[in-house]
Amino acid sequence: MRNRLAIPATVLLIFIVIISALPLCIQYVATSQVRELGMGELTIENVDFNPFTLELVIDQYNLTHENQQYLLGNRLAVDLAWSELVTGRIGIEKIALTQAEFWARETPEGEWLLVPPMKTSTTEDSAATSPLEYVLNSLSITETSVHIEGQQISGDFELPNLDLNDLANFESEVSDTTTQVSANWGDATITIDTHKELMADEPPFEVKLQITSLSLTDFQKLAGLPELDGRVNATIDLHGKLNRSPLIDSDDPLGLSITADISVTVTDLSAQDPAGVIQLGVHETSWQGSLEATVSEAGTQYSMMGDLSVSSAAARQGETTVIGWNKATITGLSLDSAQNIGFSELGFRGLKLFGKESPALETTLTITDLSLVPGQTVNLNKVDLSNIRGNLLINENGELELLEDINNLSNAFLLDEESTGAVSAEEETNPMAISLGGFSANGTLLFKDSSISPAFQQEITLEEISLGTVNSAQADNPTDVKIRSSLDEYSRIDIDASTTLLAVKPDISSAITVKQLPLDKISVYLEKAIGYEVKTGQLDLDSTIKLKNQHVEAGFDVLLRKFKVAPTERSDVDNELGMPLGAALNLVRDSDDNITLDGIKISGDLNDPAVSVRQLIIKAVSKALLAGTMTYFKFALQPYGAALMAAQAIGKQAGKVSLDPLKMQSQRPLIALDNADYPDRLVDLMNQRPQLHLVLCGEASTVSDIPEPPAPEPAEPAIPSAAVDAESADTIPEINASHTAEQVVEVVNHTPMLTALADERAGAIKALLFNKGIPSERLLICKSTLNDDPDGARVTLSID
């Protein structure tokens, strides 16, 4: 009896020993395997295993590798299934993970590790083994967190509760699965709902991710975003399928591909940079499209395509709106992990740029067909700005407010050289090329200059602005430029040009037409250029301008209507003309009060530091005025040689142009017969130039205007000391050594008569011209003079 009981007792004892030792064996095997695989050190405080129910419980486990924590848990319970053991697979009814912490780390090579890396086998005869097959029916995770430590993303992902039910093996015929995850990231709530056969070979799936009040500080390094403060709400919907074949067919533990439709909605996004320079607010952003991604040891490769819309967005710097819009849409947007970007159309409605009370620019922007290849080129088919409403404001300091705002923004974000990194020689010599198929714009701009008093303000209507093809890689190729604009219903400025727009020193060939430009409105700017205030005036201009290799050639045809100026200071124009500008203008002003200057030519080398465009224009206009004056007088006063007289006088008599003198009969106040038609020419001139004044200066000759003296009486001639009185002293011609005493006495004696004759001559010509219709106020008589010219019986004429 005793022997019969000994065998069962021994078996039972062995069984008990085995059962008792099995947890220790499991603990030893697990820790040894981890060590042998080079995965670090695994410590387990306690293992419980029930061989009858196949329930395995591991308490207080800890996995470290090279002094880094990878896994720390309180309790891991595994329920094994007897039914699967006979098939050669491990059957797991349920895994329950409680109070566990995982660490996901990114290596310098960009690989993510959730567990420590295993040692690589160097045995030549080692062969790849088939992956261990298992069946997992249920997974439960409670109070678990994942600590993410990467180069571009870091944070803590909390899983308060995760239940996965009815999970299946790698077969497609298994039943649907529903998963619900409620997690915390910081103080944000993240909810994930998934449906479909998650463990099949190519399982279709549905995932909905709901993020509520996620702090951007916890997510700042994702995709290289700058540090931001703010919160975001988001909803992400994915519908697609997974392909886990890489996981089965290779040793790559991360092998996975995803094909899905994706919908992303982000609401109430608000953020600011840590310095508080820029505040960002977005009401709603939505994305509808598709996603293809592959996850492997080599990294994550993805491509997305779809439509994006962003409504009611604004980025502000203090009280200034840097950029904002009512609605932005991008259709056909594509992007991938290589940072290639493209879209079929980008549109901004109500786009606003830089402004406080009102934006510097508000417009509708449309960009079609963009493709961007990083480091190579940006291709744009067309950029269109329509319905522009903008403000170009110059403040009291003479600074354009838009540029000031941009400079302030740029200075706020200036990074030191260490943080930005040095630019490589290749990047310096091979910048990204930009290609633009065309540009168009229309709208209105309000220009206001507060640096002058009173402030200048003018609205400019941009009917059309267009550019042709522009390519920075072919900067020497010309681009067509077209501008059609107006200041009001009457004034126009039109430009047609061809220019190497992107060249370092552009070449330009242009035609500019200006119609009815009101010059009095821009008088304050002309004052600085010419030293004259414009009282009234209207400009028509036809011009051609060519600039090549910094050498400028230009031609202008100018028509000035009712152009009246008043001097403010002596100017460069006066110096060039040798007379005040007003006088020169009056010389070429016609009876309709118009000034026509055709054929103005400008030529100069702008590489010469001594040459300025302003000086070139002043010289050209002055030359045209002189040429116009001489041409007119030659036409109006022929055959009296007035053109030569005018040319000689300019530069010598400031404010006056001398005409040919009007010859008079000797000893009489009558016109010489060979000058009989000269007064009529003067009348025509005065009628055609109603702004001119004619100055008449009578002259008498001490040679031809003194009557023949009577026979001399025998008396000793003498020169009385009082013969030259103070009143007539300045009318006596200069007495030189050639004059005899008798002649001097004769001149002195006849001075009153000669002076009276000279005055009578000037008066007679004034009366004649007045009787022919010239107003007396335009006929000025100067003080008469005497001369010693045998042909000196005359009236000199000058224009004032």
BASELO-931506 format. One record per residue (C-alpha): residue in one letter; z negated, x negated, y negated. Coordinates in steps of 0.1 Angstrom, whole numbers, plus 5000, padded with zeros to 4 digits. Example, Ala and Ser with C-alpha at 12.3 -4.5 7.8 and 13.67 -1.06 7.14 Angstrom:
A492248775045S492948635011
end
This chain:
M500050005000R499149724978N502449554985R504349874980L502849904945A503249544936I506949554933P507149854909A504249714890T505949384886V509149564875L507249774851L505449464838I508649284834F510149584816I507149614794V507349244786I511049274779I510449584758S507749404739A509749084735L512949264725P512049304688L511048944687C514348854704I516349064679Q514448904650Y515048554664V518748614672A519348764637T517748474618S519348214641Q522748364637V522548374600R521448004599E524147894623L526848074603G525647874573M524748194554G521348074543E517848184554L516948524567T513348624570I512148944587E508549054586N508749314613V511249454638D510649774658F513049884686N512750194708P514950134739F514750494749T515950644716L517850334705E516150334672L515950004654V513749954623I513549634603D510849604576Q510549354547Y513749144551N514948874527L518248674526T518648364504H521348094502E521047784482N518047914462Q519948234453Q518848574463Y521448794481L519449064499L515949194496G514849514514N511949714523R513249914553L516449934574A516650194602V519550204626D520050484652L522350364680A524450604702W524450564740S527750754743E529750474727L528350184746V530450264777T533650234755G532849884745R532249984709I528949994691G528050344683I525850404653E524650754646K522950664613I522050374591A519250444566L518650184539T515550224518Q514450024487A517049754490E518449514465F521849344467W523349064446A527149054440R528148724425E531548594413T532448234421P534047994396E537248064415G537048434408E535948554442W533248804447L530448754472L528149034484V526848814512P526548434514P529748254525M530048164562K530747814575T534447754582S535047664619T536647324625T537047354662E540747304672D540547554701S538847824680A540948134681A540848434660T538948714678S539549074675P537249244650L534149414665E534849784668Y532050034659V531550394651L529450494622N528650864618S526150874590L524950644562S521950704540I520950484511T517750554490E516450374460T518850084463S520349874435V523149624432H522849334408I526249224395E526648874382G530248784372Q532148584346Q533448894329I531049164341S527349184347G524749454351D522649654375F523949944395E521350184408L521750414438P518850664438N520450844467L523650814488D524451024519L527650974538N528051224567D530551264595L531950914591A534450804617N535950504633F539350354623E541250654636S543150904615E542251214635V538651224624S537251494603D536851514565T533951344548T532051444517T530151174497Q527851224467V526450924448S524050964420A523350624404N521850474373W523350184352G520650104328D519650444314A523150594320T523850834348I526750784372T527851044397I530550994424D532051264446T534451164473H536351374499K538651304529E538751074558L537350754544M537350554576A540850634589D543550364589E545250514558P542750764547P543651004519F540851034494E539551214463V537151054440K535451184409L533350944388Q531251094361I529550854336T527050984311S525850784281L526750444294S525550164272L528349924263T525849644262D525549684299F529249674303Q530349434276K531949164297L534249384317A537849274311G536749014285L535549274260P533649134230E529949204227L529549564216D526749804210G527350174217R527650444243V530450614262N530850924284A533650914309T535251114338I537550944363D539551134390L541450954417H543651114444G545450884468K545050684500L543650354511N545350104534R542749904553S545249724575P544549384558L540949434569I542049474605D544949224607S543348924589D540148744585D540048854549P536849074546L538049224513G541649314524L542349654510S545149834492I544950154472T547650394461A546350674439D546950924411I544350864384S542951064355V540450914331T538851094302V536450924278T534651124252D532351054223L532850674223S530950494196A530450124193Q529849844169D529849474170P526449304170A526849194134G527549554124V530849454106I532949714125Q531950054136L534250224161G534250604169V536650784193H536451154199E538451154231T540650924252S542551044283W544850874308Q547051044333G548950824357S549150624389L547450324403E548450064429A545949794438T545349524464V542049364469S541949034488E540348694488A543048584464G541748834439T542549184427Q546149264420Y546949604403S549549794384M549150114365M551650354349G551050674330D550350844297L547550764273S546250974244V543550884219S542451154194S540351124163A539650754163A538450534134A537250184130R535250124098Q533949834079G531149974057E532750254037T536250124044T538350274072V540049974087I542250184110G542150544121W544350824133N544351194141K546251154174A547750864193T549950894224I551550634246T554050764272G555250564301L552650304297S552550034324L550249744328D549249504356S546849234365A549348974351Q548749144317N552449254315I552549564293G555249814285F555750164274S558550404265E557050544233L553950484212G553150744185F550450764159R550051084139G548051054107L547650684110K545450544083L544950184073F542350034050G540950274025K537750414010E538250743993S541950744002P543750504027A545950224016L548550364040E548850694059T551850754080T553350864114L554150554134T556550564164I557350264186T559850294214D560450084245L557949794243S557649524270L555249234267V555248934290P552148714282G553048374268Q556748454267T558048754246V557349084230N560349314230L560449624207N563349854207K562550044175V559650084150D559650384128L557250474099S557850824086N556151024058I554350724044R551650804019G550150484006N548350323978L548949963965L545949903943I545349603922N541749573910E540349453877N540449093890G544149113896E543649113934L545449343958E542649543974L544449564007L544649184010E541049163999D539949404026I541949214052N540448884041N536949024042L537549154077S539048824089N536248614074A533648844092F535248764125L535948394120L534948194150D534047824151E536447584168E534047544197S534047914205T537847964201G538947654219A541647414209V545247534209S547247334234A550347144223E552447374244E551047684227E551747534193T555347444200N556147744221P554548054205M555248394219A558648524208I558948864191S562149074193L562649394173G565649604178G565249794145F562849924119S562950224096A560550384071N560350654045G557650804023T555850743990L553750463976L551450493946F551150153928K548250123904D547349803885S543849813870S544049443859I545849553827S544749793800P545650063800A546050063838F549550093850Q550450353876Q553750443892E554750643923I557650493943T559650713967L560950523997E563950734008E564950474034I563950134045S565649984075L565849644093G568349544119T567649314149V564949054144N564148784170S561748504163A563348294190Q566548314169A565148284134D568348154119N570248474128P570548704098T569049054097D570449344078V568049504053K568549834035I566349994009R566850313991S564150403966S563450593933L560750603907D561550963896E564451203898Y566550983876S565650623884R566850433914I566550093930D568850023960I569149703979D571549584006A570849244020S571349014049T568548764054T567148514080L563848704077L561748494101A562948144090V560447914073K562647924042P564748234045D568448254034I569348574015S572548744005S571949063987A573349323964I570849503941T571649813921V569249963895K569950283877Q568050423847L564950213851P562550293823L561549953808D558850093785K556850173816I556849813827S556449673792V553149513800Y554849293826L557849213805E555449093777K554248813799A557848713807I559548733773G556748763748Y557949103735E556649453739V559249703749K559150013728T561950203745G564650113769Q566450193801L568049953825D571149963847L571749663868D574349543893S573549213908T574348983937I571948713948K572548433973L569848193984K570747924009N568747614016Q566547703985H569647693962V570048013943E573348163930A573148493913G575348723891F574249013870D575849293850V573349453827L573449773806L570449833783R570150173767K568050223735F566349893742K563949823714V561449543714A558549423691P557349063691T553948983704E554248603703R556948343700S558548313734D560748093755V563548343749D563348283711N563447903718E566547933739L568248173714G567247993682M566348333668P564048623675L565148833705G565349143684A567848993661A569948863690L569849213706N571049373674L574049143673V575249283706R574049643703D576949893700S577250213681D575750413710D572750183709N573650023742I573649653751T576149533777L575749193792D578249133820G578748823840I575248673837K575148373860I572148193875S572347873895G569547633905D567747443932L564347593939N563347273958D563047113924P559447163912A560747163876V562847473883S561447823882V563148153887R561648273854Q563247983835L566548033852I566648393842I565648323806K568348063802A570948283818V570048593797S569948383765K573348233773A574748583780L573348703747L575048423728A578248463747G578148843740T577548773703M580448533699T582748743720Y582049053699F582448883666K585648723677F586949063686A585549253656L586249003628Q589348823637P591048633620Y588048523600G586648273625A583248443627A582748333664L582647963655M580448033625A577948223647A577947963674Q577247683648A574547883631I572547973662G569747733666K569847633629Q568947953612A566248133630G566848503626K570248483610V573948443620S576348333593L579748493591D582748363573P582148383535L584148643515K586448453491M586448563455Q588848503426S587948223403Q585948323372R586048683383P583948923405L587049023425I588048963461A590648703467L594048843478D593948663512N590548833520A591649183510D591049333544Y587849153552P585549423537D587149683561R586349453590L582749433578V582549813575D583749843612L581149583622M578349763604N579350103618Q579549963654R576249783650P574050033631Q570949823636L572349533617H571549433581L574049243560V572748983536L575048913505C574548593486G576748553455E577848193447A579648043417S581547713415T580747463388V584247333393S586547643394D584447903377I583947723344P586647813318E588747543304P586747373276P588147383239A589347063223P586546823219E585046753184P584246403174A580546413180E578246193200P577246383231A573646403239I571546563266P568746763252S565546723271A564947103271A568547183282V567347263318D564647533316A562447623345E564147953351S567547803358A566547473373D566847583409T570347723404I571947403391P573847213418E572546863427I573546603400N574646283415A575945953402S579546083401H578746333374T579446213339A577146303311E579746533297Q580046723330V576246753333V576046903298E578847143306V577247273338V573947313320N575547503292H577347733316T574547793341P573548133328M577148243329L577748113364T574548273377A575448603362L578948573378A577448503412D575148803409E578049013398R580048913428A577249003453G576749333435A580449413435I580749363473K577549573479A579149853458L582349823477L580749843511F578450123500N581450323488K582950273522G579950443539I577450163546P573950273535S572550063507E569349993526R571449793551L572949583523L570649313511I571349083481C569748743480K569248513451S572548373438T573348003439L575847753424N577947493442D580247213433D582947323458P586447373442D586747673466G583247783460A583948123444R582548343472V579948573486T578248433517L577448673545S574748663571I573348913597D569648983597
end
